[in-house]
Amino acid sequence: MGKNLRMKSARVKKDMTQAELARQVGVTRQTINAIESGAYNPTINLCIDICRALDVTLDDLFWKEVDDE
């Protein structure tokens, strides 16, 4: 699993810190950092909450494109 740069980019576009996103979805800032760095694979429910908070789709953030591999 690689870094989730799409999630970080979407968060930055919304002008949110990791801490703000974490608060909004009910996890720690360290969890958001771990997801963005590729060290943690979030549950589908957390993925959905993150997408709602960032106003993006699951495909936008978490669907692995062929060219991402």
C-alpha positions in Angstrom: 0.0 0.0 0.0 1.4 3.3 -1.0 0.9 6.8 0.2 -2.6 8.3 -0.2 -1.6 11.5 -1.9 -5.2 11.9 -3.2 -6.5 12.1 0.3 -3.9 14.6 1.4 -4.6 16.7 -1.7 -8.3 16.7 -1.1 -7.8 17.6 2.6 -5.5 20.5 1.7 -8.0 21.7 -0.9 -10.6 22.0 1.8 -8.0 23.9 3.9 -8.2 21.3 6.7 -5.4 20.1 9.0 -5.0 16.4 9.8 -6.3 17.3 13.3 -9.5 19.0 11.9 -10.3 16.0 9.6 -9.6 13.6 12.5 -12.0 15.5 14.8 -14.7 15.5 12.1 -14.5 11.8 11.5 -13.9 10.7 15.1 -10.3 9.4 15.0 -6.9 10.7 16.1 -4.7 12.9 14.0 -2.2 10.0 14.0 -4.8 7.8 12.3 -5.2 10.4 9.5 -1.4 10.7 9.2 -1.1 6.9 9.0 -3.7 6.7 6.3 -2.0 9.4 4.3 1.4 7.9 4.7 0.2 4.4 3.7 0.8 2.8 7.1 -2.8 2.1 7.9 -5.6 0.7 5.8 -8.9 2.3 7.0 -12.2 0.5 7.4 -14.8 1.1 4.7 -16.9 3.0 7.3 -13.9 5.3 8.0 -13.3 5.7 4.2 -16.9 6.8 3.8 -16.7 9.3 6.7 -13.5 10.8 5.3 -15.1 11.1 1.8 -18.1 12.9 3.3 -15.9 15.2 5.3 -13.9 16.1 2.2 -16.8 16.2 -0.3 -15.3 13.6 -2.6 -16.2 10.0 -3.6 -14.6 6.7 -2.6 -13.3 6.4 -6.2 -11.7 9.8 -5.8 -9.6 8.8 -2.8 -9.4 5.1 -2.4 -10.0 3.3 -5.8 -6.6 2.1 -7.0 -6.1 3.1 -10.6 -4.1 0.8 -12.9 -1.4 3.5 -13.3 -1.1 3.9 -9.5 0.4 0.4 -9.1 
